[in-house]
Amino acid sequence: MEYITAFIVGGLICVVGQILLDTTSLTPAHIIVTFLMIGVVLGAIGVYEPIAEFAEAGATIPILGFGYSLSKGAIEGAKAKGVIGAFAGGLESTAGATAAAVLFGYIISVVSYPKSKS
């Protein structure tokens, strides 16, 4: 059942993004930043926590989940270290995922051969 809920919630998030991409003049970069900020706001006001607990990976893997992780880390850092912790907490909470993304991107760039667009 965990896989089904993760698939449905993650799929709904992606459907919203695809609808925005198809029906508006927003670029993919604008949509990503919008979703990131929505994740930060929903995480900061406590709305995203129940969604993340219900859908698990379906809610934490998309970019909304990254925004949620940033806000959660910033709140925890602010409680522990004050103002400095608010800035450092978000970075500390997402450093592992960011490092993994950079590492895997580098490995793929070394292994794969790019195709020309022409």
C-alpha distances in whole Angstrom, upper triangle without the diagonal:
4,5,5,6,9,10,11,12,14,15,17,18,20,21,23,25,25,27,29,30,31,33,34,37,35,35,31,33,33,30,28,31,30,26,27,29,27,24,27,28,25,25,28,28,25,23,20,19,17,15,15,14,11,10,11,12,12,15,17,17,19,23,22,20,24,25,23,24,28,28,26,29,32,31,31,34,36,35,36,39,40,41,41,37,36,37,36,33,31,32,32,28,27,30,28,26,29,31,28,28,32,32,29,31,35,34,32,36,38,36,36,39,39,40,42,42,45
4,5,5,6,8,10,11,12,14,15,17,18,20,21,23,24,26,27,28,30,32,33,35,33,32,29,30,31,27,26,28,27,23,24,26,24,21,24,26,22,22,25,25,22,20,18,16,15,13,12,11,9,7,8,9,9,12,13,14,16,20,19,17,20,22,20,20,24,25,23,25,28,28,27,30,32,32,33,35,37,37,37,34,32,33,32,29,27,29,28,24,24,26,24,22,25,27,24,25,28,29,26,28,32,31,30,33,35,34,33,37,36,38,40,40,43
4,6,5,6,9,10,10,12,14,15,16,18,20,21,22,24,26,26,28,30,31,33,31,30,27,28,29,26,24,27,26,23,23,26,24,22,25,26,23,23,26,27,24,22,19,18,17,15,13,13,11,9,9,9,8,12,13,13,15,19,18,17,20,22,21,21,25,26,24,26,29,29,29,31,34,34,35,37,38,38,38,35,33,34,33,30,28,29,28,25,24,26,24,21,24,26,23,23,27,27,24,26,29,28,27,30,32,31,30,33,33,35,37,37,40
4,5,5,6,9,10,10,12,14,15,16,18,20,20,22,24,25,26,28,30,32,30,30,27,29,29,25,24,27,26,22,24,26,24,22,25,26,23,23,27,27,24,21,19,19,17,14,14,14,11,9,11,11,9,12,15,15,16,19,19,18,21,23,22,23,26,27,26,28,31,31,31,33,35,35,36,39,40,40,40,37,35,35,35,32,30,31,31,27,26,29,26,24,27,29,26,25,29,30,27,28,32,31,29,32,35,33,32,35,35,36,38,37,40
4,5,5,6,8,10,11,12,14,15,17,18,20,21,23,24,25,27,28,31,29,29,26,27,27,24,23,25,24,20,21,23,21,19,22,23,20,20,23,23,20,18,15,15,13,11,11,11,8,5,8,9,7,10,12,13,14,17,16,15,19,20,19,20,23,24,22,25,28,27,28,30,32,32,34,36,37,37,37,34,32,33,32,29,27,29,28,25,24,27,25,23,25,28,25,25,29,29,27,28,32,31,30,33,36,34,34,36,36,37,39,38,41
4,6,5,6,8,10,11,12,14,16,17,18,20,21,22,24,26,27,29,27,26,23,24,25,21,20,22,22,18,19,21,19,17,20,21,18,18,22,22,20,17,14,14,13,10,9,10,8,5,6,6,4,7,9,10,11,14,14,12,16,18,16,17,21,21,20,23,25,25,26,28,30,30,32,34,35,35,34,31,30,30,30,27,24,25,25,22,21,23,22,19,22,24,22,21,25,26,23,25,28,28,27,29,32,31,30,33,32,34,36,35,38
4,6,5,6,8,10,10,12,14,15,16,18,20,21,22,24,25,28,25,25,22,24,24,21,20,22,22,18,20,22,20,18,22,23,20,21,24,25,22,20,17,18,16,13,13,14,12,8,10,9,6,9,12,11,11,15,15,14,17,19,19,20,23,24,23,25,28,28,29,31,33,34,35,37,37,37,37,34,32,32,32,29,26,28,28,24,23,25,24,21,23,25,23,22,25,26,23,24,28,27,26,29,31,30,29,31,31,31,34,33,36
4,6,5,6,9,10,10,12,14,15,16,18,20,20,22,24,26,25,25,22,24,24,20,20,22,21,18,20,22,19,18,21,22,19,20,24,24,21,18,16,17,15,12,13,14,11,8,11,11,7,10,13,13,13,16,15,15,18,20,19,21,23,24,24,26,28,29,29,32,34,34,36,38,38,38,38,35,33,33,33,30,27,29,29,26,24,27,26,23,25,28,26,24,28,29,26,27,31,31,29,31,34,33,32,34,33,34,36,34,37
4,5,5,6,9,10,11,13,14,15,17,19,20,21,22,25,23,23,20,22,22,18,17,19,18,14,16,18,16,14,18,18,15,16,20,20,18,15,12,14,12,9,10,12,9,6,9,9,5,6,10,11,10,13,11,12,15,16,15,17,20,20,20,23,25,25,26,28,30,30,32,34,34,34,34,31,29,30,30,27,24,26,26,23,22,25,24,21,23,26,24,23,26,28,26,26,30,30,28,31,34,33,32,34,33,34,36,34,38
4,5,5,6,9,10,11,12,14,16,17,18,20,21,23,21,21,18,19,19,16,15,17,16,13,14,17,15,13,17,18,16,17,20,21,19,16,13,15,14,11,11,13,12,8,9,8,4,6,9,8,7,10,10,10,13,15,14,16,19,20,20,22,24,25,26,28,29,30,32,33,34,33,33,30,28,28,28,26,23,24,25,21,19,22,21,18,20,23,21,19,23,24,22,22,26,26,25,27,30,29,28,30,29,30,32,31,34
4,5,5,6,9,10,10,12,14,15,16,18,20,22,20,20,17,19,20,16,15,19,17,14,16,19,17,16,20,21,18,20,23,23,22,19,16,18,17,14,14,16,14,11,13,11,8,10,12,11,10,13,13,13,16,18,18,19,22,23,23,25,27,28,29,31,33,34,35,37,37,36,36,34,31,31,31,29,26,27,28,25,23,26,25,21,23,25,23,21,25,26,24,24,28,28,26,28,31,30,28,30,29,29,31,30,33
4,5,5,6,9,10,10,12,14,15,16,18,21,19,19,17,19,19,15,15,18,16,13,16,18,15,15,18,19,16,18,22,21,20,17,15,17,16,12,14,16,14,11,14,13,9,10,13,13,11,13,12,14,16,17,17,19,22,22,23,25,27,27,29,31,32,33,35,37,36,35,36,33,31,31,31,29,26,27,29,25,24,27,26,23,24,27,26,23,27,29,26,26,30,31,28,30,34,33,31,33,32,32,33,31,34
4,5,5,6,9,10,11,13,14,16,16,19,16,17,14,16,15,12,12,14,12,9,12,14,12,11,15,16,14,15,19,19,18,15,13,16,15,12,12,16,14,11,13,12,9,8,11,11,8,9,8,10,13,14,14,16,18,19,20,22,24,24,26,28,29,30,32,33,33,32,32,30,27,27,28,26,22,24,25,22,20,24,23,20,21,24,23,21,24,26,24,24,27,28,26,28,32,31,30,31,30,30,32,30,33
4,5,5,6,9,10,10,12,14,15,17,15,15,12,14,15,11,11,14,13,10,13,16,14,14,17,19,17,19,22,22,22,19,16,19,19,15,15,19,17,14,15,13,10,11,13,11,8,10,10,12,14,15,16,18,20,21,22,24,26,27,28,30,31,33,35,36,35,34,34,32,29,29,29,28,24,25,27,24,21,24,24,20,21,24,22,20,23,25,22,22,26,26,24,26,29,29,27,28,27,27,28,26,30
4,5,5,6,9,10,10,12,14,16,15,16,14,16,16,12,13,16,15,12,16,18,16,16,20,20,19,21,24,24,23,20,18,21,20,17,18,21,19,16,18,16,13,13,16,15,12,13,13,16,18,18,19,22,23,24,25,27,29,29,31,33,34,36,37,39,38,37,37,35,32,32,33,31,27,28,30,27,25,28,27,24,24,28,26,23,26,28,26,25,29,30,27,29,32,31,29,31,29,29,30,28,30
4,5,5,6,9,10,11,12,14,13,14,12,15,14,10,12,14,12,10,14,15,13,14,17,17,16,19,21,21,21,18,16,20,19,16,17,20,19,16,19,17,14,13,16,15,12,12,12,15,17,17,17,20,22,22,23,26,27,27,30,31,32,34,36,37,36,35,35,33,30,30,31,29,26,27,29,26,24,27,27,24,24,28,27,24,27,29,27,26,30,31,29,30,34,33,31,33,30,30,31,29,32
4,5,5,6,9,10,10,12,10,11,9,11,11,7,8,11,10,8,12,14,12,13,17,17,17,19,21,22,22,19,17,21,21,18,18,22,21,18,19,17,14,14,16,14,11,11,11,14,15,15,17,19,20,21,23,25,26,27,29,30,31,33,35,36,35,33,34,32,29,28,29,28,24,25,27,25,22,25,25,22,22,25,24,21,24,26,24,23,27,28,26,27,30,30,28,29,27,27,28,26,29
4,5,5,6,9,10,12,11,11,9,13,13,9,11,14,13,12,15,17,16,17,20,21,20,22,25,26,26,23,21,24,24,20,21,24,23,20,21,19,16,16,18,17,13,14,14,17,18,19,21,23,24,25,27,28,29,31,33,34,35,37,39,39,39,37,37,36,33,32,33,31,28,28,31,28,25,28,28,24,24,27,26,23,25,28,25,24,27,29,26,27,30,30,28,28,26,26,26,24,26
4,5,5,6,8,11,11,12,12,15,14,11,13,16,14,13,17,18,16,18,21,21,21,23,26,26,26,23,21,25,25,21,22,26,24,21,23,22,18,18,20,19,16,16,16,19,21,20,22,25,25,26,28,30,31,32,34,35,36,38,40,41,40,38,39,37,34,33,35,33,29,31,33,30,28,31,31,27,27,30,29,26,29,31,29,28,31,32,30,30,34,34,31,32,29,29,29,26,29
4,6,5,6,8,7,9,9,12,10,7,11,13,11,11,14,15,14,16,19,19,19,22,24,24,25,22,21,24,25,21,23,26,25,22,24,22,19,19,20,19,16,15,15,18,19,19,21,23,24,24,26,28,29,30,32,34,34,36,38,39,38,36,36,35,32,31,32,31,27,29,31,29,26,29,30,26,26,29,29,25,27,30,29,27,30,32,29,30,34,34,31,32,29,29,29,26,29
4,6,6,7,6,7,7,10,10,8,10,13,12,12,15,17,16,18,21,21,22,24,26,27,27,25,23,26,27,24,24,28,27,24,25,23,20,20,21,20,16,15,16,19,20,20,22,24,25,25,28,30,30,31,34,35,35,38,40,40,39,37,37,36,33,31,33,32,28,29,31,29,27,29,29,26,25,28,27,24,26,29,27,25,28,30,27,27,31,31,28,29,26,25,25,22,25
4,6,8,9,10,10,14,13,11,14,17,15,16,19,20,19,21,24,25,24,27,29,30,30,27,26,29,29,26,27,30,29,26,27,26,22,22,24,22,19,19,19,23,23,23,25,28,28,29,31,33,33,35,37,38,39,41,43,43,43,40,41,39,36,35,37,36,32,33,35,33,30,32,33,29,29,32,31,27,29,32,30,27,31,32,29,30,33,33,30,30,27,26,26,23,25
4,7,9,11,12,15,14,12,15,17,15,16,20,20,19,22,24,24,24,27,29,29,30,27,26,29,30,26,28,31,29,27,29,27,24,24,26,24,21,20,20,24,25,24,26,29,29,29,32,34,34,35,38,39,39,41,43,44,43,40,41,40,37,36,37,36,33,34,36,34,32,34,35,31,31,34,33,30,32,35,33,30,34,35,33,33,37,36,34,34,31,30,29,26,28
4,5,9,11,13,11,10,14,15,13,15,18,18,18,20,23,22,23,26,27,28,29,26,25,29,30,27,28,31,30,28,29,28,25,24,25,24,21,19,20,23,24,23,25,28,27,28,30,32,32,33,36,37,37,40,42,42,40,38,38,38,34,33,35,34,31,32,35,33,30,33,34,30,29,33,32,29,30,34,32,30,33,35,32,32,36,36,34,34,30,30,29,26,28
4,6,10,11,10,10,14,15,14,16,18,19,19,22,23,24,25,27,28,29,31,28,27,31,32,29,30,33,33,30,31,29,27,26,27,25,22,20,21,24,24,23,26,28,28,28,31,33,32,34,37,37,37,40,42,42,40,38,38,38,34,33,35,34,31,31,35,33,30,32,34,30,29,32,32,28,29,33,31,29,32,34,31,31,35,35,32,32,29,28,27,24,26
4,7,8,6,7,10,11,10,12,15,15,16,18,20,20,22,24,25,26,28,26,24,28,29,26,27,30,30,27,28,27,24,23,24,22,18,17,17,21,21,19,22,25,24,25,28,29,29,30,33,33,34,36,38,38,37,34,34,34,31,29,31,31,27,28,31,29,27,29,30,27,25,28,29,25,26,30,28,26,29,31,29,28,32,33,30,31,27,27,26,23,26
4,5,5,6,9,10,11,12,14,16,17,19,20,21,22,24,26,27,28,27,25,28,30,27,27,30,30,27,28,26,24,23,23,21,17,15,17,20,19,19,22,24,23,24,27,28,28,30,33,33,34,36,38,38,37,34,34,33,30,28,30,30,26,26,29,28,25,27,28,25,23,26,26,22,23,26,25,23,25,28,25,25,29,29,27,27,24,24,23,20,23
4,5,5,6,9,10,10,12,14,15,16,18,20,21,22,24,26,27,25,23,26,27,24,24,28,27,24,25,22,20,19,20,18,14,12,14,17,16,16,20,21,21,22,25,26,26,28,31,31,32,34,36,36,35,33,32,31,29,27,28,27,24,24,27,25,22,24,25,21,20,23,22,19,20,23,22,19,22,25,22,22,26,26,24,25,22,22,22,19,22
4,5,5,6,9,10,11,12,14,15,17,18,20,21,22,25,26,24,22,25,27,24,24,28,28,25,25,23,21,20,19,18,14,12,14,17,15,15,18,20,18,20,23,24,24,26,28,28,29,32,33,33,32,30,29,28,26,24,25,25,21,21,24,23,20,21,23,20,18,21,21,18,18,22,21,19,21,24,22,22,25,26,25,25,22,23,23,21,24
4,5,5,6,9,10,11,12,14,15,16,18,20,21,23,24,23,21,24,26,23,23,27,28,25,25,23,22,20,20,19,15,12,13,17,16,14,18,20,18,20,23,24,23,25,28,28,28,31,33,33,31,29,29,28,25,23,25,25,21,22,25,24,21,23,25,22,20,23,24,20,21,25,24,22,25,27,26,25,29,30,28,29,26,26,26,24,27
4,5,5,6,8,10,10,12,14,15,16,18,20,21,22,20,18,22,23,20,21,24,24,22,22,20,18,17,17,16,12,10,11,14,14,13,16,18,18,19,21,23,23,25,27,28,28,31,33,33,32,29,29,28,25,24,26,25,21,22,25,23,20,23,24,21,20,23,23,20,21,25,24,22,25,27,25,25,29,30,28,29,26,27,27,24,28
4,5,5,6,9,10,11,12,14,15,16,18,20,21,19,17,20,22,19,19,22,23,20,20,18,17,15,15,13,10,7,9,12,11,10,14,15,15,16,19,20,20,22,24,25,26,28,30,30,29,27,27,26,23,21,22,22,18,18,21,20,17,19,20,17,16,19,19,16,18,21,20,18,22,24,22,23,26,27,26,27,24,25,26,24,28
4,5,5,6,9,10,10,12,14,15,16,18,20,19,17,20,22,20,19,23,24,22,22,20,19,16,16,15,12,9,9,12,11,9,13,15,13,14,18,18,18,20,23,23,23,26,28,28,27,24,24,23,20,19,20,20,16,17,20,19,16,18,20,18,16,20,20,18,19,22,22,20,23,26,25,25,28,29,28,29,27,28,28,27,30
4,5,5,6,9,10,11,12,14,15,17,18,17,15,19,21,18,19,22,23,21,21,20,18,16,16,16,13,10,9,13,12,10,13,15,14,15,18,19,19,20,23,24,24,27,29,29,27,25,25,25,21,20,22,21,18,19,22,20,18,21,23,20,19,23,23,20,22,26,25,23,27,29,28,28,31,32,31,32,30,31,31,29,32
4,5,5,6,9,10,10,12,14,15,16,15,13,16,18,15,15,19,19,17,18,16,15,12,12,12,9,6,5,9,9,8,10,13,13,13,16,18,18,19,22,23,23,26,27,28,27,25,25,24,21,20,22,20,17,18,21,18,16,19,21,18,17,21,21,19,21,24,23,22,25,27,26,27,30,31,30,31,29,30,31,29,32
4,5,5,6,9,10,10,12,15,15,15,12,15,18,15,15,19,20,18,17,16,15,12,12,12,9,6,5,8,7,5,8,10,9,10,13,14,14,16,19,19,20,23,24,24,24,22,22,20,17,17,18,17,13,14,17,15,13,16,18,15,14,18,19,17,18,22,21,20,24,26,25,26,29,30,29,31,29,30,31,30,33
4,5,5,6,8,10,10,12,14,14,12,15,18,16,16,20,21,20,19,19,18,15,14,15,13,9,8,10,10,6,9,11,10,10,13,15,14,15,18,19,19,21,23,24,22,20,21,20,16,16,18,17,13,15,18,16,15,18,20,18,17,21,22,20,22,25,25,24,27,29,29,29,32,34,33,34,32,34,34,33,36
4,5,5,6,8,10,11,12,11,10,13,15,13,14,17,18,17,18,17,16,13,13,14,12,9,7,10,10,7,8,12,12,11,13,16,15,16,19,20,20,22,25,25,24,22,23,22,18,18,20,19,15,18,20,18,17,20,22,19,19,23,23,22,24,27,26,26,29,31,30,31,34,35,34,36,34,35,36,34,37
4,6,5,6,8,10,10,9,7,10,13,11,11,14,16,14,14,14,13,10,10,11,10,8,4,6,7,4,5,8,9,8,10,13,13,14,16,18,18,20,22,23,22,21,22,20,17,17,18,16,13,15,17,15,14,17,19,16,17,20,21,19,22,24,24,24,27,29,28,29,32,33,33,35,33,34,36,34,38
4,6,5,6,9,10,10,9,11,14,13,13,16,18,17,17,17,17,13,12,14,13,10,8,8,8,4,5,8,7,5,8,10,10,11,14,15,15,17,19,20,19,17,18,16,13,13,15,13,10,13,15,13,13,16,18,16,17,20,21,20,22,25,25,25,28,30,29,30,33,35,34,36,35,36,37,36,39
4,5,5,6,9,9,9,11,14,14,14,17,19,18,18,19,18,15,15,17,15,13,10,11,12,8,8,11,10,8,10,13,12,12,15,17,16,18,20,21,20,18,20,18,15,16,18,16,13,17,19,16,16,20,22,20,20,24,25,24,26,29,29,28,31,33,33,34,37,38,38,39,38,39,40,38,42
4,6,5,6,5,5,8,11,10,11,14,15,15,16,17,16,12,13,15,14,13,9,10,12,9,7,11,11,9,10,14,13,13,15,18,17,18,21,23,21,21,22,20,17,18,20,17,15,18,20,17,17,21,22,20,21,25,25,24,26,29,29,29,32,34,33,34,38,38,38,40,38,40,41,39,43
4,6,5,6,5,7,10,10,10,12,14,15,14,15,15,12,11,14,14,12,9,9,10,7,5,8,8,6,6,10,10,9,12,14,14,15,18,19,19,18,19,17,14,16,17,14,12,15,16,13,14,18,19,18,19,22,23,22,25,27,27,28,30,32,32,33,36,37,37,39,38,40,41,40,43
4,6,8,8,9,13,13,13,15,18,18,18,19,19,15,15,18,17,15,12,12,13,10,8,10,9,6,7,10,9,8,11,13,12,13,16,17,16,16,17,15,12,14,16,13,12,15,17,14,16,19,21,20,21,24,25,24,27,29,30,30,32,34,34,36,38,40,39,42,40,42,43,42,45
4,6,8,9,12,13,14,15,17,18,19,20,20,16,16,20,19,17,14,14,15,12,10,13,13,9,10,13,13,10,13,16,15,15,19,20,19,18,20,18,15,17,19,17,15,19,20,18,19,23,24,23,24,27,28,28,30,32,33,33,36,37,37,39,42,42,42,44,43,45,46,44,48
4,6,6,8,10,11,12,14,15,16,18,18,14,14,18,18,17,13,13,15,13,9,12,13,10,9,13,13,11,13,16,16,15,18,21,20,20,22,19,16,19,20,17,16,19,20,17,18,22,23,22,23,27,27,27,29,32,32,32,35,37,37,38,41,42,41,44,43,44,46,44,48
4,6,7,7,9,11,12,13,14,16,16,12,13,17,16,16,12,12,15,13,10,13,14,12,12,15,16,14,16,19,19,19,22,24,23,23,25,22,19,21,23,20,18,21,22,19,20,23,24,23,24,27,27,27,30,32,31,32,35,36,36,38,41,41,41,43,41,43,44,43,46
4,6,5,6,9,10,10,11,13,12,9,10,13,13,13,9,9,11,10,7,10,12,10,10,14,15,14,15,18,19,19,22,24,23,23,24,21,19,20,21,18,16,19,20,16,17,20,21,19,21,24,24,23,26,28,28,28,32,33,32,34,37,37,37,39,38,40,41,40,43
4,5,5,6,9,10,10,12,13,10,10,14,14,15,12,10,13,12,8,10,13,11,9,13,15,13,14,17,18,18,20,22,22,23,24,21,19,20,21,17,16,19,19,15,16,20,20,19,21,24,24,24,27,29,28,29,32,33,33,35,38,38,38,41,40,41,43,42,46
4,5,5,6,9,10,13,12,10,11,15,16,17,14,12,15,15,12,14,16,15,13,17,18,17,17,21,22,21,23,26,26,26,28,24,22,24,25,21,20,23,22,19,20,23,23,22,24,27,26,26,29,31,30,31,35,35,35,37,40,40,40,42,41,43,45,44,47
4,5,5,6,8,10,9,7,9,12,13,14,11,10,14,13,11,13,16,15,14,17,19,18,19,22,23,23,25,27,27,28,28,25,23,25,25,22,20,22,22,19,19,23,22,20,22,26,25,24,27,29,28,29,32,33,32,35,37,37,37,39,38,40,41,40,44
4,5,5,5,8,8,5,6,10,11,13,10,8,11,12,9,10,14,13,12,15,17,17,17,20,22,21,23,25,26,26,27,23,21,23,23,19,17,20,19,16,16,19,19,17,19,22,21,21,24,26,25,26,29,30,30,32,34,34,34,37,36,38,40,39,43
4,6,5,9,10,8,9,13,14,16,14,11,15,15,12,13,16,16,14,16,19,18,18,21,23,22,23,26,27,28,28,25,23,25,24,21,20,22,21,17,18,21,20,19,22,24,23,24,27,28,27,29,32,32,32,34,37,36,37,40,39,41,43,42,46
4,6,9,9,8,11,13,15,17,15,13,17,17,14,16,19,19,17,20,22,21,21,25,26,26,27,30,30,31,32,28,27,28,28,24,23,25,24,21,21,24,23,21,24,27,25,25,29,30,28,30,33,33,33,35,38,37,37,40,39,41,43,42,45
4,6,5,6,8,10,12,14,13,11,15,16,14,15,18,18,17,20,22,22,22,25,27,27,28,31,31,31,32,28,27,28,27,24,22,24,24,20,19,23,21,19,22,24,23,22,26,27,25,27,30,30,29,32,34,34,33,36,36,37,39,38,42
4,5,6,6,9,11,14,12,10,13,15,12,13,16,17,15,17,20,20,20,23,25,25,26,28,29,30,29,26,25,26,25,21,20,21,21,17,17,20,18,16,19,21,20,20,23,24,23,24,28,28,27,30,32,32,32,35,34,36,38,38,41
4,5,5,5,8,12,11,9,11,14,13,13,16,17,16,18,21,21,21,23,26,26,27,29,30,30,30,26,25,25,24,21,19,20,20,16,15,18,16,14,17,19,17,17,20,21,19,21,24,24,23,26,29,28,28,31,30,32,35,34,38
4,6,6,7,11,10,9,12,14,13,14,17,18,17,20,22,23,23,25,27,28,29,31,32,31,31,28,26,27,26,23,21,22,22,19,17,20,19,16,18,21,19,18,22,23,21,22,26,26,24,27,30,29,28,31,30,32,34,33,36
4,6,6,9,7,6,9,11,9,11,14,15,14,17,19,19,20,22,24,25,26,28,28,28,28,25,23,24,23,21,18,20,20,16,15,19,18,15,17,20,19,18,22,23,22,23,26,27,26,28,31,30,30,33,32,33,35,34,37
4,6,8,7,4,7,9,8,8,11,13,12,14,16,17,18,20,22,23,24,25,26,26,25,22,21,21,20,18,15,16,16,13,12,15,14,11,14,17,16,15,19,20,19,20,23,24,23,26,28,28,28,31,30,32,34,33,37
4,7,8,6,7,10,10,10,13,15,15,16,19,20,20,22,24,25,26,27,28,28,27,24,23,22,21,19,16,17,17,14,12,15,13,10,12,15,13,12,16,17,16,17,20,21,20,22,25,25,24,27,26,28,30,30,34
4,5,5,7,9,10,11,13,15,16,17,19,20,21,23,25,26,27,29,29,28,27,25,23,22,22,20,17,18,19,16,13,16,16,12,13,17,15,13,17,19,17,17,21,22,21,22,26,25,25,27,26,27,29,28,32
4,5,5,6,9,10,11,13,14,15,17,19,20,21,23,25,26,26,27,25,25,23,20,19,20,18,14,15,17,15,12,15,15,12,12,16,15,13,16,18,17,17,20,22,21,22,26,26,25,27,26,27,29,28,31
4,5,5,6,9,10,11,12,14,15,17,18,20,21,23,24,25,25,24,24,22,19,19,20,18,14,16,18,15,13,16,17,14,15,18,18,16,19,22,21,21,24,26,25,26,29,30,29,31,29,31,32,31,35
4,5,5,6,9,10,10,12,14,15,16,18,20,21,22,24,24,23,23,20,18,18,18,16,13,14,15,12,10,14,14,11,13,16,16,15,18,20,19,20,23,24,24,26,28,29,29,31,30,32,33,32,36
4,5,5,6,9,10,11,12,14,15,16,18,20,21,22,22,21,20,18,16,15,15,13,10,11,12,10,8,11,12,9,10,13,14,12,15,18,17,18,21,22,22,23,26,27,27,29,28,30,32,31,35
4,5,5,6,9,10,11,12,14,15,16,19,20,21,20,19,19,17,14,14,15,13,9,11,13,11,9,13,14,12,13,16,17,16,18,21,21,21,23,25,25,26,29,30,30,32,31,33,34,33,36
4,5,5,6,9,10,11,12,14,15,17,18,20,19,19,19,16,14,15,15,12,10,12,13,10,10,14,15,13,14,18,18,17,20,22,22,23,26,27,27,29,32,32,32,35,33,35,37,36,40
4,6,5,6,8,10,10,12,14,15,16,18,18,18,17,14,13,13,13,10,7,9,10,7,7,10,11,10,12,15,15,15,18,20,20,21,24,25,26,27,30,31,31,34,33,35,36,36,40
4,6,5,6,9,10,10,12,14,15,16,16,15,14,12,10,10,10,8,4,7,9,7,7,10,12,11,12,15,16,16,18,20,21,21,24,26,26,27,30,31,31,34,33,35,36,36,39
4,5,5,6,9,10,10,12,14,15,14,14,14,12,9,10,11,8,6,10,11,9,10,13,16,15,15,18,20,20,21,24,25,25,27,29,30,31,34,35,35,37,36,38,39,39,42
4,5,5,6,8,10,11,12,14,14,14,15,12,10,11,12,8,7,11,11,8,10,13,15,15,16,19,20,20,22,24,25,26,28,30,30,32,34,35,36,38,37,40,41,41,44
4,5,5,6,8,10,10,12,12,13,12,9,8,9,8,5,4,7,7,5,8,11,13,13,14,16,18,19,20,22,24,24,26,28,29,30,33,34,35,37,37,39,41,40,44
4,6,5,6,9,10,10,10,9,9,7,4,6,7,4,4,8,9,8,10,13,15,16,16,18,20,21,22,24,26,26,28,30,31,32,34,36,37,39,38,41,42,41,45
4,5,5,6,9,10,9,10,11,8,6,9,10,7,8,12,12,11,13,16,18,19,19,22,23,24,25,28,29,29,31,33,34,35,38,39,40,42,41,44,45,44,48
4,5,5,6,9,9,11,11,8,8,10,10,7,9,12,10,9,13,15,17,18,19,21,23,24,25,27,28,29,31,33,34,35,37,39,40,42,42,44,46,45,49
4,5,5,6,7,8,8,4,5,8,7,4,7,10,9,9,12,14,16,18,18,20,22,23,24,26,28,29,30,32,34,35,36,38,39,42,41,44,45,45,49
4,5,5,4,6,7,5,4,8,9,7,10,12,12,13,15,17,20,21,21,23,25,26,27,29,31,32,33,35,37,37,39,41,42,45,44,46,47,47,51
4,6,6,9,10,8,8,12,12,10,12,15,14,14,17,19,21,23,23,25,27,28,29,31,33,34,35,37,39,40,42,43,44,47,46,49,50,50,53
4,6,9,10,7,9,12,11,9,13,14,13,13,17,18,20,22,23,24,26,28,29,30,32,33,34,36,38,39,41,42,44,46,46,49,50,50,54
4,7,6,5,8,10,9,9,12,14,13,14,17,18,20,23,23,24,26,28,28,30,32,33,34,36,38,39,40,42,43,46,45,48,49,49,53
4,6,5,6,9,10,10,13,15,15,16,19,20,23,24,24,25,28,29,30,32,34,34,35,38,39,40,42,44,45,47,46,49,50,50,53
4,5,5,7,9,10,12,14,14,16,18,19,22,24,23,25,27,28,28,31,33,33,34,37,38,38,40,43,43,46,44,47,48,47,51
4,5,5,6,8,11,11,12,14,16,17,20,22,21,22,25,26,26,28,30,31,31,34,36,36,38,40,41,43,42,45,46,46,49
4,5,5,5,8,10,9,11,14,15,17,19,19,20,23,24,24,26,29,29,30,33,34,35,36,39,40,42,41,44,45,45,49
4,6,5,7,9,10,11,13,15,18,19,18,20,23,23,24,26,28,29,30,32,34,34,36,38,39,41,40,43,44,43,47
4,6,6,7,9,11,12,13,16,17,16,18,21,21,21,24,26,26,27,30,31,31,34,36,36,39,37,40,41,41,44
4,6,5,6,9,10,10,14,15,14,16,19,20,20,22,24,25,26,28,30,30,32,34,35,37,37,39,40,40,44
4,5,5,6,9,10,13,14,14,16,18,19,20,22,24,25,26,28,30,30,32,34,35,38,37,40,41,41,45
4,5,5,6,8,11,12,12,14,16,17,18,20,22,22,24,26,27,28,30,32,32,35,34,37,38,38,41
4,6,5,6,9,10,9,11,14,14,15,17,19,20,21,23,25,25,27,29,30,32,32,35,36,36,40
4,6,5,8,10,10,11,14,15,16,17,19,21,22,23,25,26,28,30,31,34,33,36,38,38,42
4,6,7,9,10,12,13,14,16,17,19,20,22,23,25,26,28,29,30,33,33,36,37,37,41
4,6,6,6,9,10,11,12,14,16,17,19,20,21,23,25,26,27,30,29,32,34,34,37
4,6,5,6,9,10,11,12,14,15,16,18,20,21,23,24,26,28,28,31,33,33,37
4,5,5,6,9,10,10,12,14,15,16,18,20,21,22,24,27,27,30,32,33,37
4,5,5,6,9,10,10,12,14,15,16,18,20,21,22,25,25,28,30,30,34
4,5,5,6,9,10,11,12,14,15,16,19,20,21,24,23,26,28,28,32
4,5,5,6,9,10,11,12,14,15,17,18,20,23,23,26,28,29,33
4,5,5,6,8,10,10,12,14,15,16,18,21,21,25,27,28,32
4,6,5,6,9,10,11,12,14,15,16,19,19,22,24,25,28
4,6,5,6,9,10,10,12,14,15,18,18,21,23,24,28
4,5,5,6,9,10,11,12,14,17,18,21,24,25,29
4,5,5,6,8,10,11,12,15,16,19,22,23,27
4,6,5,6,9,10,10,13,13,16,19,20,24
4,5,5,6,9,10,13,13,17,19,21,24
4,5,5,6,9,12,13,17,20,22,25
4,5,5,6,9,10,14,17,19,22
4,6,6,8,8,12,14,17,20
4,6,8,10,14,16,19,22
4,7,10,13,16,19,22
4,6,9,13,15,18
4,7,10,13,15
4,7,9,12
4,6,9
4,6
4
